[in-house]
Amino acid sequence: MNIASLALIGSLAVSPAIGQPSQHALTTSLPPQTTLPIVFTRSVSADHDHVGDQISARTIQVVKLSDGTIIPRGSRVVGEVVAASPFSFDKTPYAKQRSSTLAIRFNEVIVANQHVPLKVYVRAMADPITSNEARESFGSDDTQATQEQVGGDQLTWSQSEVLSRDGDVVAYNRRDGVYAHLIAHSGNSPVSCDASSVEVSVDIFSASACGLYGFSGLTAAEVGSASNPSTLSLVSSRRSPKIWQHSTALLEVLPEQTVAQR
């Protein structure tokens, strides 16, 4: 896969959908457990970005709220860099290398010129290669062409059911995207990802996707909490953390009952 291919994938992922239902006016906040599958539209790096620099992403699937409101695919998600310390190798003999940090905060989603603040945690995030692989089909028969979602679920385009590796139906492939009841999992996230009893948008992510996928050498020290909502902090003692353009993430609105505790 080359850079041109990734650029094409990214441009297709954020193209506004044709014939989307019109949305009602959004309230001042999104309901708990609402998910926003997003793609980063530019890279963010501890080497080159500074505190206050803007981050930019777009939704990659329609998001349907319980009151009938629609957040269209291609809606902008904006935020900022809140910490950036590039990696510097310490040549002192036997030195323990100091960690490099990149922290970003998702501030709001913009729908029809309305700015809606976000209080989310980053349930899962995948680098561009992993994200692209989740959109590639395998199988010799077009009617059985299957994609492996980020996290391992299997989506066959000719079927509405999305299956886990164990063969359980865990999501549904519908006309405007993939929807699932979230499944609790820990993954490599610093917090456990919760389950949901409502159907939410997941796009290329598995119902149980949790943590980082494809970001080798990086650790998520923070993914968003009640005390620090919408903040993702990546650390590494080997390199400067970077979120490449065309990386994807699944943001989930923090539950109201844990806003003061999480």
C-alpha positions as a Markdown table, in Angstrom:
| # | Residue | x | y | z |
|---|---|---|---|---|
| 1 | Met | 0.0 | 0.0 | 0.0 |
| 2 | Asn | 1.4 | 3.5 | -0.9 |
| 3 | Ile | 0.7 | 7.0 | 0.3 |
| 4 | Ala | -1.5 | 7.7 | -2.7 |
| 5 | Ser | -3.8 | 4.8 | -1.9 |
| 6 | Leu | -4.1 | 6.0 | 1.7 |
| 7 | Ala | -5.0 | 9.5 | 0.5 |
| 8 | Leu | -7.7 | 8.1 | -1.8 |
| 9 | Ile | -9.1 | 6.0 | 1.1 |
| 10 | Gly | -9.2 | 9.0 | 3.3 |
| 11 | Ser | -10.9 | 11.2 | 0.8 |
| 12 | Leu | -13.6 | 8.5 | 0.2 |
| 13 | Ala | -14.1 | 8.0 | 3.9 |
| 14 | Val | -15.1 | 11.6 | 4.6 |
| 15 | Ser | -17.1 | 12.4 | 1.5 |
| 16 | Pro | -20.6 | 13.5 | 2.5 |
| 17 | Ala | -23.3 | 10.9 | 1.9 |
| 18 | Ile | -25.9 | 11.6 | -0.7 |
| 19 | Gly | -29.5 | 11.6 | 0.3 |
| 20 | Gln | -28.9 | 11.9 | 4.0 |
| 21 | Pro | -32.0 | 12.5 | 6.1 |
| 22 | Ser | -32.2 | 16.1 | 7.4 |
| 23 | Gln | -31.2 | 16.6 | 11.0 |
| 24 | His | -33.2 | 18.3 | 13.7 |
| 25 | Ala | -31.4 | 21.0 | 15.8 |
| 26 | Leu | -29.0 | 19.4 | 18.1 |
| 27 | Thr | -29.1 | 20.0 | 21.9 |
| 28 | Thr | -26.2 | 21.4 | 23.8 |
| 29 | Ser | -24.8 | 17.9 | 24.4 |
| 30 | Leu | -24.9 | 14.4 | 22.9 |
| 31 | Pro | -26.6 | 11.6 | 24.7 |
| 32 | Pro | -24.4 | 9.2 | 26.8 |
| 33 | Gln | -22.9 | 6.3 | 24.8 |
| 34 | Thr | -23.3 | 8.0 | 21.5 |
| 35 | Thr | -20.4 | 7.0 | 19.3 |
| 36 | Leu | -18.6 | 9.1 | 16.7 |
| 37 | Pro | -16.5 | 7.1 | 14.2 |
| 38 | Ile | -13.9 | 9.6 | 12.9 |
| 39 | Val | -10.9 | 9.9 | 10.6 |
| 40 | Phe | -8.1 | 12.4 | 11.2 |
| 41 | Thr | -7.8 | 14.8 | 8.3 |
| 42 | Arg | -4.2 | 15.9 | 9.2 |
| 43 | Ser | -1.3 | 14.4 | 11.1 |
| 44 | Val | -0.6 | 15.4 | 14.7 |
| 45 | Ser | 3.0 | 14.9 | 16.0 |
| 46 | Ala | 4.9 | 15.7 | 19.2 |
| 47 | Asp | 7.8 | 16.6 | 16.9 |
| 48 | His | 6.0 | 19.3 | 14.9 |
| 49 | Asp | 2.9 | 20.4 | 16.8 |
| 50 | His | 2.6 | 22.7 | 19.8 |
| 51 | Val | 0.1 | 23.4 | 22.6 |
| 52 | Gly | -2.9 | 25.2 | 21.1 |
| 53 | Asp | -2.5 | 23.9 | 17.5 |
| 54 | Gln | -5.8 | 22.7 | 16.1 |
| 55 | Ile | -6.6 | 19.0 | 15.4 |
| 56 | Ser | -9.1 | 18.2 | 12.7 |
| 57 | Ala | -11.2 | 15.1 | 12.0 |
| 58 | Arg | -14.5 | 14.1 | 10.3 |
| 59 | Thr | -17.2 | 11.6 | 11.0 |
| 60 | Ile | -17.0 | 8.6 | 8.7 |
| 61 | Gln | -20.5 | 7.3 | 9.2 |
| 62 | Val | -24.0 | 8.6 | 9.9 |
| 63 | Val | -24.7 | 9.0 | 13.6 |
| 64 | Lys | -28.4 | 8.6 | 14.6 |
| 65 | Leu | -29.5 | 10.0 | 18.0 |
| 66 | Ser | -32.5 | 8.7 | 19.9 |
| 67 | Asp | -34.6 | 11.8 | 19.2 |
| 68 | Gly | -34.2 | 11.4 | 15.5 |
| 69 | Thr | -31.4 | 13.8 | 15.1 |
| 70 | Ile | -28.9 | 12.9 | 12.4 |
| 71 | Ile | -25.2 | 13.8 | 12.5 |
| 72 | Pro | -24.2 | 13.3 | 8.8 |
| 73 | Arg | -21.1 | 11.6 | 7.6 |
| 74 | Gly | -18.4 | 14.2 | 7.0 |
| 75 | Ser | -19.3 | 16.4 | 10.0 |
| 76 | Arg | -16.2 | 18.2 | 11.4 |
| 77 | Val | -14.7 | 17.3 | 14.8 |
| 78 | Val | -12.2 | 19.8 | 16.0 |
| 79 | Gly | -9.9 | 20.0 | 19.0 |
| 80 | Glu | -6.5 | 21.1 | 20.0 |
| 81 | Val | -3.1 | 19.9 | 21.2 |
| 82 | Val | -2.8 | 20.2 | 25.0 |
| 83 | Ala | 0.7 | 18.8 | 25.5 |
| 84 | Ala | 3.6 | 17.9 | 23.2 |
| 85 | Ser | 7.1 | 16.9 | 24.2 |
| 86 | Pro | 9.3 | 15.4 | 21.4 |
| 87 | Phe | 11.5 | 12.5 | 22.1 |
| 88 | Ser | 15.2 | 13.2 | 22.8 |
| 89 | Phe | 17.6 | 10.2 | 23.2 |
| 90 | Asp | 19.7 | 10.4 | 26.3 |
| 91 | Lys | 23.2 | 9.1 | 25.5 |
| 92 | Thr | 24.2 | 8.9 | 29.1 |
| 93 | Pro | 25.4 | 5.3 | 29.8 |
| 94 | Tyr | 22.6 | 3.2 | 31.2 |
| 95 | Ala | 20.2 | 6.2 | 31.2 |
| 96 | Lys | 16.5 | 5.5 | 31.5 |
| 97 | Gln | 15.0 | 7.3 | 28.5 |
| 98 | Arg | 12.5 | 10.1 | 29.3 |
| 99 | Ser | 9.1 | 9.5 | 27.8 |
| 100 | Ser | 7.8 | 11.7 | 25.0 |
| 101 | Thr | 4.2 | 12.8 | 25.2 |
| 102 | Leu | 1.5 | 13.9 | 22.8 |
| 103 | Ala | -1.9 | 14.9 | 24.3 |
| 104 | Ile | -4.9 | 16.1 | 22.3 |
| 105 | Arg | -8.4 | 17.2 | 23.3 |
| 106 | Phe | -11.6 | 16.8 | 21.2 |
| 107 | Asn | -13.6 | 20.0 | 21.8 |
| 108 | Glu | -16.7 | 19.9 | 19.6 |
| 109 | Val | -18.5 | 18.4 | 16.6 |
| 110 | Ile | -19.9 | 20.9 | 14.1 |
| 111 | Val | -23.2 | 20.1 | 12.5 |
| 112 | Ala | -24.9 | 22.6 | 10.2 |
| 113 | Asn | -22.9 | 25.4 | 11.7 |
| 114 | Gln | -23.9 | 24.3 | 15.2 |
| 115 | His | -21.0 | 23.7 | 17.6 |
| 116 | Val | -21.8 | 20.9 | 20.0 |
| 117 | Pro | -19.3 | 20.4 | 22.9 |
| 118 | Leu | -17.8 | 16.9 | 23.4 |
| 119 | Lys | -17.3 | 15.0 | 26.6 |
| 120 | Val | -16.0 | 11.7 | 25.3 |
| 121 | Tyr | -13.4 | 9.0 | 25.7 |
| 122 | Val | -11.5 | 7.4 | 22.9 |
| 123 | Arg | -12.8 | 3.9 | 22.9 |
| 124 | Ala | -10.5 | 2.7 | 20.1 |
| 125 | Met | -8.0 | 4.1 | 17.6 |
| 126 | Ala | -6.4 | 2.6 | 14.6 |
| 127 | Asp | -3.4 | 3.7 | 12.5 |
| 128 | Pro | -3.9 | 4.3 | 8.7 |
| 129 | Ile | -2.7 | 0.9 | 7.7 |
| 130 | Thr | -4.9 | -1.0 | 10.1 |
| 131 | Ser | -7.8 | 1.3 | 9.1 |
| 132 | Asn | -7.3 | 0.6 | 5.4 |
| 133 | Glu | -7.0 | -3.2 | 6.0 |
| 134 | Ala | -10.4 | -3.1 | 7.7 |
| 135 | Arg | -11.9 | -1.8 | 4.4 |
| 136 | Glu | -10.2 | -4.4 | 2.2 |
| 137 | Ser | -12.1 | -7.5 | 1.3 |
| 138 | Phe | -10.8 | -11.1 | 1.2 |
| 139 | Gly | -12.3 | -14.1 | -0.4 |
| 140 | Ser | -12.5 | -15.4 | -4.0 |
| 141 | Asp | -16.2 | -15.0 | -4.4 |
| 142 | Asp | -17.5 | -11.4 | -4.6 |
| 143 | Thr | -20.8 | -12.5 | -2.9 |
| 144 | Gln | -18.8 | -13.8 | 0.0 |
| 145 | Ala | -16.2 | -10.9 | 0.1 |
| 146 | Thr | -15.5 | -10.3 | 3.8 |
| 147 | Gln | -13.8 | -7.5 | 5.7 |
| 148 | Glu | -12.2 | -7.9 | 9.1 |
| 149 | Gln | -13.2 | -5.0 | 11.3 |
| 150 | Val | -10.7 | -3.3 | 13.6 |
| 151 | Gly | -10.9 | -5.7 | 16.6 |
| 152 | Gly | -11.7 | -8.9 | 14.6 |
| 153 | Asp | -15.4 | -8.9 | 13.7 |
| 154 | Gln | -16.2 | -10.2 | 10.3 |
| 155 | Leu | -18.4 | -8.2 | 7.8 |
| 156 | Thr | -19.6 | -10.0 | 4.6 |
| 157 | Trp | -21.1 | -7.4 | 2.2 |
| 158 | Ser | -23.8 | -9.7 | 1.0 |
| 159 | Gln | -25.1 | -10.3 | 4.5 |
| 160 | Ser | -26.6 | -7.9 | 7.0 |
| 161 | Glu | -25.2 | -9.7 | 10.1 |
| 162 | Val | -21.7 | -8.9 | 11.3 |
| 163 | Leu | -20.1 | -11.9 | 13.1 |
| 164 | Ser | -17.6 | -12.2 | 15.9 |
| 165 | Arg | -14.7 | -14.6 | 15.6 |
| 166 | Asp | -16.9 | -17.1 | 17.6 |
| 167 | Gly | -19.7 | -16.8 | 15.0 |
| 168 | Asp | -22.1 | -14.6 | 17.2 |
| 169 | Val | -24.1 | -11.8 | 15.5 |
| 170 | Val | -22.6 | -8.7 | 17.1 |
| 171 | Ala | -23.5 | -5.9 | 14.6 |
| 172 | Tyr | -25.6 | -5.2 | 11.5 |
| 173 | Asn | -24.5 | -3.9 | 8.1 |
| 174 | Arg | -27.2 | -1.5 | 7.0 |
| 175 | Arg | -27.7 | 0.9 | 4.1 |
| 176 | Asp | -26.0 | 3.8 | 5.8 |
| 177 | Gly | -23.3 | 2.0 | 7.8 |
| 178 | Val | -22.5 | -0.6 | 10.5 |
| 179 | Tyr | -24.4 | -0.5 | 13.8 |
| 180 | Ala | -23.8 | -2.5 | 17.0 |
| 181 | His | -24.5 | -2.9 | 20.7 |
| 182 | Leu | -21.1 | -2.2 | 22.2 |
| 183 | Ile | -19.4 | -5.2 | 24.0 |
| 184 | Ala | -17.4 | -4.6 | 27.2 |
| 185 | His | -13.7 | -5.2 | 26.7 |
| 186 | Ser | -10.4 | -4.1 | 28.2 |
| 187 | Gly | -7.9 | -4.4 | 25.3 |
| 188 | Asn | -4.8 | -2.3 | 25.8 |
| 189 | Ser | -6.8 | 0.8 | 27.0 |
| 190 | Pro | -6.0 | 2.3 | 30.4 |
| 191 | Val | -9.7 | 2.0 | 31.2 |
| 192 | Ser | -12.2 | -0.8 | 30.4 |
| 193 | Cys | -14.5 | -0.1 | 27.5 |
| 194 | Asp | -18.2 | -0.5 | 28.5 |
| 195 | Ala | -21.1 | -2.3 | 27.0 |
| 196 | Ser | -24.2 | -0.6 | 25.6 |
| 197 | Ser | -27.9 | -1.6 | 25.3 |
| 198 | Val | -28.5 | 0.9 | 22.5 |
| 199 | Glu | -27.4 | 0.6 | 18.9 |
| 200 | Val | -24.6 | 2.9 | 17.9 |
| 201 | Ser | -22.5 | 3.7 | 14.8 |
| 202 | Val | -19.2 | 1.8 | 14.6 |
| 203 | Asp | -18.2 | 1.8 | 10.9 |
| 204 | Ile | -15.0 | -0.2 | 10.6 |
| 205 | Phe | -14.7 | -0.9 | 14.3 |
| 206 | Ser | -15.8 | -4.1 | 16.0 |
| 207 | Ala | -18.4 | -4.0 | 18.8 |
| 208 | Ser | -15.7 | -4.9 | 21.3 |
| 209 | Ala | -12.8 | -2.8 | 19.8 |
| 210 | Cys | -10.9 | -1.2 | 22.7 |
| 211 | Gly | -7.5 | 0.5 | 22.8 |
| 212 | Leu | -4.9 | 1.2 | 20.2 |
| 213 | Tyr | -4.5 | -0.8 | 17.0 |
| 214 | Gly | -1.3 | -0.5 | 14.9 |
| 215 | Phe | 0.4 | 2.1 | 17.0 |
| 216 | Ser | 3.5 | 0.1 | 17.9 |
| 217 | Gly | 5.7 | 1.5 | 20.6 |
| 218 | Leu | 3.0 | 3.8 | 21.9 |
| 219 | Thr | 0.9 | 3.6 | 25.1 |
| 220 | Ala | -2.3 | 5.4 | 25.8 |
| 221 | Ala | -1.8 | 7.0 | 29.2 |
| 222 | Glu | -5.2 | 8.7 | 29.1 |
| 223 | Val | -8.2 | 8.3 | 26.8 |
| 224 | Gly | -10.7 | 10.6 | 28.4 |
| 225 | Ser | -12.3 | 10.6 | 31.8 |
| 226 | Ala | -14.7 | 12.6 | 34.1 |
| 227 | Ser | -11.8 | 14.6 | 35.4 |
| 228 | Asn | -10.2 | 15.1 | 32.0 |
| 229 | Pro | -12.9 | 14.5 | 29.3 |
| 230 | Ser | -12.1 | 14.2 | 25.7 |
| 231 | Thr | -8.4 | 14.0 | 26.2 |
| 232 | Leu | -6.1 | 11.4 | 24.6 |
| 233 | Ser | -2.6 | 11.2 | 25.9 |
| 234 | Leu | 0.0 | 9.1 | 24.1 |
| 235 | Val | 3.4 | 8.3 | 25.5 |
| 236 | Ser | 6.6 | 6.6 | 24.3 |
| 237 | Ser | 10.1 | 6.1 | 25.5 |
| 238 | Arg | 11.3 | 5.1 | 22.0 |
| 239 | Arg | 10.0 | 7.8 | 19.7 |
| 240 | Ser | 7.9 | 10.9 | 19.4 |
| 241 | Pro | 4.2 | 10.0 | 19.4 |
| 242 | Lys | 2.3 | 10.7 | 16.2 |
| 243 | Ile | -1.2 | 10.3 | 15.0 |
| 244 | Trp | -1.0 | 10.0 | 11.2 |
| 245 | Gln | -3.5 | 11.5 | 8.8 |
| 246 | His | -6.1 | 8.9 | 7.9 |
| 247 | Ser | -5.9 | 7.3 | 11.3 |
| 248 | Thr | -9.4 | 6.5 | 12.6 |
| 249 | Ala | -11.0 | 6.5 | 16.1 |
| 250 | Leu | -14.2 | 5.6 | 17.8 |
| 251 | Leu | -15.2 | 8.3 | 20.3 |
| 252 | Glu | -17.9 | 7.5 | 22.9 |
| 253 | Val | -19.8 | 10.0 | 24.9 |
| 254 | Leu | -19.2 | 9.5 | 28.7 |
| 255 | Pro | -22.1 | 8.2 | 30.7 |
| 256 | Glu | -23.9 | 10.8 | 32.8 |
| 257 | Gln | -23.9 | 8.7 | 35.9 |
| 258 | Thr | -20.1 | 8.5 | 35.8 |
| 259 | Val | -19.3 | 12.0 | 34.7 |
| 260 | Ala | -18.3 | 12.9 | 38.3 |
| 261 | Gln | -16.6 | 9.5 | 39.0 |
| 262 | Arg | -14.9 | 8.1 | 35.9 |
